[in-house]
Amino acid sequence: MNGTNRQMIVRRQTVYHTRATLSLHDVATQCGLHPELVERFVALGIIEPVDDHDDRFTPDATRRIQRLLRLRRDLGISYNAAGLILELLERIDDLEARLRRYESASTTSEPREG
């Protein structure tokens, strides 16, 4: 694999390492969407391209879009509203993961009796 396909993305203070990126067309195909709708998601900030490559995305982009589409379908809301809900759900996931790490660290560092 050449160096151009190896990317490091910093997003929401989380570092993701990925070996491969997807083109805008690949993302659209995997999600069953027209590429112009994927471009709209980029414009809305729902998905972000890799670094300065406006047409390259991590595999996470397809997962975000699929989750967004489920929210929109199930709740009957706009893409903007679904994007906001998606962002809030991801923040909750991050906070729950932090809490689990904190609780795990505090239980392993407590002195044992006996």
ZADO-1210 file (C-alpha; in nm, 4 decimals, padded with zeros to 6 digits):
<atoms>
<atom x="00.0000" y="00.0000" z="00.0000" code="MET" pos="1"/>
<atom x="00.1472" y="00.3353" z="-00.0922" code="ASN" pos="2"/>
<atom x="00.1789" y="00.6368" z="00.1350" code="GLY" pos="3"/>
<atom x="-00.1004" y="00.8333" z="-00.0339" code="THR" pos="4"/>
<atom x="-00.3620" y="00.5871" z="00.0871" code="ASN" pos="5"/>
<atom x="-00.2410" y="00.5955" z="00.4459" code="ARG" pos="6"/>
<atom x="-00.4111" y="00.8789" z="00.6283" code="GLN" pos="7"/>
<atom x="-00.4282" y="01.0101" z="00.9826" code="MET" pos="8"/>
<atom x="-00.7396" y="01.2061" z="01.0706" code="ILE" pos="9"/>
<atom x="-00.7952" y="01.4109" z="01.3837" code="VAL" pos="10"/>
<atom x="-01.1600" y="01.4605" z="01.4628" code="ARG" pos="11"/>
<atom x="-01.3189" y="01.5589" z="01.7934" code="ARG" pos="12"/>
<atom x="-00.9887" y="01.5051" z="01.9729" code="GLN" pos="13"/>
<atom x="-00.9845" y="01.1412" z="01.8611" code="THR" pos="14"/>
<atom x="-00.7151" y="01.0111" z="01.6295" code="VAL" pos="15"/>
<atom x="-00.8170" y="00.7611" z="01.3662" code="TYR" pos="16"/>
<atom x="-00.5644" y="00.5655" z="01.1621" code="HIS" pos="17"/>
<atom x="-00.6871" y="00.4186" z="00.8414" code="THR" pos="18"/>
<atom x="-00.5120" y="00.2326" z="00.5646" code="ARG" pos="19"/>
<atom x="-00.7639" y="00.3056" z="00.2924" code="ALA" pos="20"/>
<atom x="-00.9914" y="00.5870" z="00.1934" code="THR" pos="21"/>
<atom x="-01.3028" y="00.5874" z="-00.0193" code="LEU" pos="22"/>
<atom x="-01.3909" y="00.8149" z="-00.3066" code="SER" pos="23"/>
<atom x="-01.7075" y="01.0208" z="-00.2953" code="LEU" pos="24"/>
<atom x="-01.8509" y="00.7869" z="-00.5599" code="HIS" pos="25"/>
<atom x="-01.7617" y="00.4798" z="-00.3489" code="ASP" pos="26"/>
<atom x="-01.9333" y="00.6290" z="-00.0433" code="VAL" pos="27"/>
<atom x="-02.2427" y="00.7098" z="-00.2496" code="ALA" pos="28"/>
<atom x="-02.2507" y="00.3591" z="-00.3982" code="THR" pos="29"/>
<atom x="-02.2090" y="00.1870" z="-00.0624" code="GLN" pos="30"/>
<atom x="-02.4909" y="00.3963" z="00.0853" code="CYS" pos="31"/>
<atom x="-02.7175" y="00.3629" z="-00.2192" code="GLY" pos="32"/>
<atom x="-02.7220" y="00.7400" z="-00.2754" code="LEU" pos="33"/>
<atom x="-02.6577" y="00.9820" z="-00.5573" code="HIS" pos="34"/>
<atom x="-02.3129" y="01.1436" z="-00.5285" code="PRO" pos="35"/>
<atom x="-02.4740" y="01.4896" z="-00.5149" code="GLU" pos="36"/>
<atom x="-02.6487" y="01.3931" z="-00.1899" code="LEU" pos="37"/>
<atom x="-02.3143" y="01.2869" z="-00.0428" code="VAL" pos="38"/>
<atom x="-02.1766" y="01.6264" z="-00.1489" code="GLU" pos="39"/>
<atom x="-02.4705" y="01.7864" z="00.0347" code="ARG" pos="40"/>
<atom x="-02.3768" y="01.5921" z="00.3502" code="PHE" pos="41"/>
<atom x="-02.0249" y="01.7336" z="00.3203" code="VAL" pos="42"/>
<atom x="-02.1654" y="02.0859" z="00.2811" code="ALA" pos="43"/>
<atom x="-02.3846" y="02.0332" z="00.5889" code="LEU" pos="44"/>
<atom x="-02.0834" y="01.9097" z="00.7886" code="GLY" pos="45"/>
<atom x="-02.2356" y="01.5659" z="00.8434" code="ILE" pos="46"/>
<atom x="-01.9299" y="01.3946" z="00.6965" code="ILE" pos="47"/>
<atom x="-01.5844" y="01.5378" z="00.6510" code="GLU" pos="48"/>
<atom x="-01.3352" y="01.4591" z="00.3783" code="PRO" pos="49"/>
<atom x="-00.9879" y="01.3364" z="00.4642" code="VAL" pos="50"/>
<atom x="-00.7476" y="01.6261" z="00.5145" code="ASP" pos="51"/>
<atom x="-00.7396" y="01.8457" z="00.2040" code="ASP" pos="52"/>
<atom x="-00.8839" y="01.5829" z="-00.0282" code="HIS" pos="53"/>
<atom x="-01.2392" y="01.6954" z="-00.0954" code="ASP" pos="54"/>
<atom x="-01.3260" y="01.3658" z="-00.2609" code="ASP" pos="55"/>
<atom x="-01.1694" y="01.1115" z="-00.0199" code="ARG" pos="56"/>
<atom x="-01.3365" y="00.9782" z="00.2944" code="PHE" pos="57"/>
<atom x="-01.2700" y="00.7273" z="00.5706" code="THR" pos="58"/>
<atom x="-01.4906" y="00.4179" z="00.5947" code="PRO" pos="59"/>
<atom x="-01.6502" y="00.5891" z="00.8953" code="ASP" pos="60"/>
<atom x="-01.8275" y="00.8233" z="00.6512" code="ALA" pos="61"/>
<atom x="-02.0455" y="00.5397" z="00.5218" code="THR" pos="62"/>
<atom x="-02.1349" y="00.4334" z="00.8773" code="ARG" pos="63"/>
<atom x="-02.2297" y="00.7929" z="00.9666" code="ARG" pos="64"/>
<atom x="-02.4447" y="00.8294" z="00.6558" code="ILE" pos="65"/>
<atom x="-02.6189" y="00.4975" z="00.7129" code="GLN" pos="66"/>
<atom x="-02.6936" y="00.5925" z="01.0740" code="ARG" pos="67"/>
<atom x="-02.8149" y="00.9352" z="00.9576" code="LEU" pos="68"/>
<atom x="-03.0464" y="00.7761" z="00.7012" code="LEU" pos="69"/>
<atom x="-03.1932" y="00.5443" z="00.9659" code="ARG" pos="70"/>
<atom x="-03.2581" y="00.8416" z="01.1972" code="LEU" pos="71"/>
<atom x="-03.4215" y="01.0358" z="00.9157" code="ARG" pos="72"/>
<atom x="-03.6350" y="00.7401" z="00.8087" code="ARG" pos="73"/>
<atom x="-03.7384" y="00.6360" z="01.1610" code="ASP" pos="74"/>
<atom x="-03.8076" y="00.9861" z="01.2937" code="LEU" pos="75"/>
<atom x="-03.9223" y="01.1569" z="00.9746" code="GLY" pos="76"/>
<atom x="-03.6884" y="01.4536" z="01.0254" code="ILE" pos="77"/>
<atom x="-03.4678" y="01.6662" z="00.8005" code="SER" pos="78"/>
<atom x="-03.1053" y="01.5889" z="00.7227" code="TYR" pos="79"/>
<atom x="-03.0002" y="01.8849" z="00.9379" code="ASN" pos="80"/>
<atom x="-03.1959" y="01.7567" z="01.2372" code="ALA" pos="81"/>
<atom x="-03.0712" y="01.4016" z="01.1834" code="ALA" pos="82"/>
<atom x="-02.7138" y="01.5343" z="01.1666" code="GLY" pos="83"/>
<atom x="-02.7605" y="01.7179" z="01.4961" code="LEU" pos="84"/>
<atom x="-02.9045" y="01.4076" z="01.6626" code="ILE" pos="85"/>
<atom x="-02.6184" y="01.2006" z="01.5213" code="LEU" pos="86"/>
<atom x="-02.3663" y="01.4455" z="01.6667" code="GLU" pos="87"/>
<atom x="-02.5355" y="01.4328" z="02.0083" code="LEU" pos="88"/>
<atom x="-02.5468" y="01.0518" z="02.0035" code="LEU" pos="89"/>
<atom x="-02.1749" y="01.0406" z="01.9235" code="GLU" pos="90"/>
<atom x="-02.0995" y="01.2794" z="02.2099" code="ARG" pos="91"/>
<atom x="-02.2993" y="01.0561" z="02.4451" code="ILE" pos="92"/>
<atom x="-02.1042" y="00.7518" z="02.3200" code="ASP" pos="93"/>
<atom x="-01.7755" y="00.9367" z="02.3837" code="ASP" pos="94"/>
<atom x="-01.8820" y="01.0405" z="02.7336" code="LEU" pos="95"/>
<atom x="-01.9973" y="00.6885" z="02.8205" code="GLU" pos="96"/>
<atom x="-01.6639" y="00.5480" z="02.7017" code="ALA" pos="97"/>
<atom x="-01.4775" y="00.8026" z="02.9150" code="ARG" pos="98"/>
<atom x="-01.6913" y="00.7153" z="03.2149" code="LEU" pos="99"/>
<atom x="-01.6220" y="00.3428" z="03.1687" code="ARG" pos="100"/>
<atom x="-01.2466" y="00.4110" z="03.1493" code="ARG" pos="101"/>
<atom x="-01.2631" y="00.6327" z="03.4569" code="TYR" pos="102"/>
<atom x="-01.4627" y="00.3738" z="03.6536" code="GLU" pos="103"/>
<atom x="-01.2275" y="00.0975" z="03.5418" code="SER" pos="104"/>
<atom x="-00.9218" y="00.2979" z="03.6449" code="ALA" pos="105"/>
<atom x="-01.0694" y="00.3933" z="03.9814" code="SER" pos="106"/>
<atom x="-01.1637" y="00.0342" z="04.0692" code="THR" pos="107"/>
<atom x="-00.8178" y="-00.0986" z="03.9809" code="THR" pos="108"/>
<atom x="-00.6403" y="00.1727" z="04.1794" code="SER" pos="109"/>
<atom x="-00.8396" y="00.1305" z="04.5024" code="GLU" pos="110"/>
<atom x="-00.6391" y="-00.0263" z="04.7852" code="PRO" pos="111"/>
<atom x="-00.7418" y="-00.3789" z="04.8755" code="ARG" pos="112"/>
<atom x="-00.8324" y="-00.4668" z="05.2301" code="GLU" pos="113"/>
<atom x="-00.6959" y="-00.7648" z="05.4014" code="GLY" pos="114"/>
</atoms>
